Amino acid sequence: MAFLMSMATSSFSQRTVSHKTPLKDKVINGPYKAQLDALQKVIQQHFYDKTSGYYFAEVDPARREVKNGYRREYTYLWSLCALYQAANEIEKLEPKTKLMVPLLKLMYKYYSPAPPKAGFTDYIMKLKPGERYYDDNEWVGITALDAYARTGQKSDLKLGQAMYDFIMTGYNQVLGGGIYWKEGSTSSKNTCSNGPGVLVALQLYQATNNKAYLDTALKIYNWTNKMLQTPSKLYYDNISTKDGQIGKAIFSYNTGTMLEANVYLYQITHETKYLQRANEMADSSLEYFYGQGKFRDGYWFNAVLLRAYQHLLQINKDTKYILGFKKCLDDALQNDRNEQGLFLQNGQHVRNLVEHGGMLEILARFAWLENHYNLSTGG
């Protein structure tokens, strides 16, 4: 796909960036690729249970989740969503690895065909059926449609369409629009269930050219901006359907989905307002989330914002967002691990599988970036 460049609307000056052009079929190699390979082994060694074929959410059994009186020995779906997207990024580096198929097979252990539309629950069906979260199913859809854009496999497109059908059962006109956070709960509408919903619809529009998907994306996009965007162009977490009160937590992944939505919309419509908004959001998020040189929130949340930065790089060639992110990544790689190679939370307990999956995706993306761009902070 050819991407138009219109930097006249950029809120910052363009820098000269050195680009690497790998030879065809060049072996991807470099410091981040080595870190990626090491983390893959660590995850399989410590989180994967060969006996059951499932993953643990937590290495420490005492930290495993108890929900409604039931101890979940194995991971909830969200962790598998993280690994699924990471697997897609790894397959971009090494297509022969074929990591996505076995993960998807495992995820179908969480699949419920219940009406009004089939979708994935948050826990293994045969053990203890869980709840169906709209955002979980959106993350599945996003990854499936990313894979479809890469490989053209019709099964990935069908999965993306099925996820769209499920998540739209959570959309209504309460508060003027928007998607609830999870099925059966009408207490809030969240950026985390609307931002990725916009992305699924936009990806489906690109895949099918069906304008209904674009129309849906725009109505959810406009609602989210109206109800949940902060004055600084970032995003609040949620809005209460009872009284309209805003949950004012600000997380990197919420900005990430909406930033990437602007990139998609610019590529689809060529309207410069979307590129301008993307640049403004990227500038604001760079300072807020990465200005201190350390990650403010979890690795997986940051992985979602990195997706947006990497996508924006197709149009805006300034690498300052990637380099700002890189400082925080390098800090985590240097300071956040134990002797086993597992990442720690505040230097204490081992982070969960979601966070290790998020770091796996981050490293896969940086393994690709270091082979395409000069990531030296020296210019």
Order of alpha helices (4+ residues) and beta strands (2+ residues): alpha-beta-beta-alpha-alpha-beta-beta-alpha-alpha-beta-beta-alpha-alpha-beta-beta-alpha-alpha-alpha-alpha-alpha
